[in-house]
Amino acid sequence: MTQALTVFTLASPAQALEFGIGAWIHEKFGRTKSEKTRTAYTETITAFRRLLQCEGLDLCWAPVERETEAQILQRLALYAQAFASTRLPGSRHKGEIAPATNNQRLAILSSFYRNLRTIFMDRHNMLQKRAKLGIKSQLYLFSKQS
């Protein structure tokens, strides 16, 4: 088995986000091998993203004038709480959602944002190290090839 270096470039932030979502779901499914997990994670992040897009936002967004990171995180937490406690359009169930559903949605969203933060922190640290060494910044992904 040999290691090959693959240079991966993304055309837009939206494409980077799509890639990040897919990689996160792939990682979660890879751990459990559960189709139920894959479905729950996919449906939850897709529905939450739709809610944010209806507000003119996305899972990640640039700050508006004078908006701090703390304010963005506060807004995001409010959207997540509202989303987690609301029955989704088209649901076959009626009434209040179960506390377990609320908790599962919050856990899924928390997992996504922890993963995203780790990726960005690792990327930032990697870029700082590369800059100190005078290496041009690019995103490298390593893949195993036989």
N, C-alpha and C positions, 0 to 999 in steps of 0.2 A: 504494500500500500504506500502510495506517495502522497505528499502534501503539495497542493498546487495553490498558488496565490492568485486570487481573483480580485480584480479591481471592479468595484461596483459603484456606478454613479446614478444619481437620481435627478430627474429633470425638474422636479418641483417639490415644494414642501408637502403638497397634497399626496404626491406619489410616495414621498418618504413616510408619511403617516400611514398610507395604505400598506406599505411594506412592513412598517412597525407593527401594525395590527395583525397582519398575517403571520409574522414571526412570533409574536406573543401567543397567538392561538395555537400555532404549531408547537411551541414549547410546552404549553399547558396540556395539549393532547398527547404529546410525546411522553409526558410523565405518567399520565393515567391510562392512556389508550382507550379512553371512554368517549364514545360518540355523544353521550348525554352531556359530558363536560364541554366538548367542542360546540355542540348546539347551544348550550346555555351561554357560553362565553361569546359566541358569534352573535346570537340574537340580542344579548344584553348590550354589547358595545355598539352594535348597529342601531338599536333603538335609541340609545343615549346620544349617539352621534346625530341621528335625525332630529332629536329634540333640540340639541345645540344649534344645528343648521337652521332650524325654524326661527331661532333667535339671531341669526346672522353670524353665528360662531362655529367653531369646530372643536374637536377634541383638544387641540392646541390652538391658541390664537395670540396674535401680537397685541400688546397693550395699546389701549387708546390713550390719547393725550393725558399725561400725568398719572397714569394708572400704574401702581406698583405691583410687583410680583405677589405680595401679600394680598392685595385687593383681587387680583386674578384668582388666586387660590380660594379666597373667600367666596367669590362668585361661583367658581367651579363646585365648591362644596355645597352651596345652596342648590344649584342645578342638580347635583348628584342626589341630594336628599329628597328633593321634589320628585325626581325621576324614580328613585327606589321605592317610594311610597305610593305611587300612582299606578292604577291599572292601565295597561297599554291598550291603544286602539286595536280593535279586532280580537281582543281576548274573548275566549268562550266562557270565561268565568265572570261572575257578577259580584258586586259589593267590594268591601275592603280587601286588600291583598293580605296574605298571611305574613306574620312577622318573619317567618323563615324566608319568604320570597324577598322581602325588604332587605334582610341581612345578606342573602346570597347576592343580590344586585350590588349592594355596597361593597361586599368582598371582591366581586369581580372587577368593579371600577377601581377599587383600591389597588388590586393586583396590576391592572393595566398601567395606572399612573406610577406605581412603584417601579415597574419594568421600564417605563419611558424615562423616568428620572435616572435610573441606573444607566441606561443607554447613553443619555445625554451627559451624565457626569463622567462616565468612562470615556466617551468621545472627547469631552472637554479636556480631561486629564491626558489622554493620548495626544491630542493636538498640541497641548502645552509642551509635552515631552519632545514631540517631533520638532516643534519650533525651536526649542533650545538646541537641538541637534542640527538645525538648519535644513530639515527635510521638508519638502513641499507637502502640504496637507492634502490628503485624499482619504476616502473611506475604504478600508481594506477588509474584506471578509475572507476567512479561510475555509476551504472546503476540502473534504477528503475525496480523493479519486483513486480508483483501483487500477 
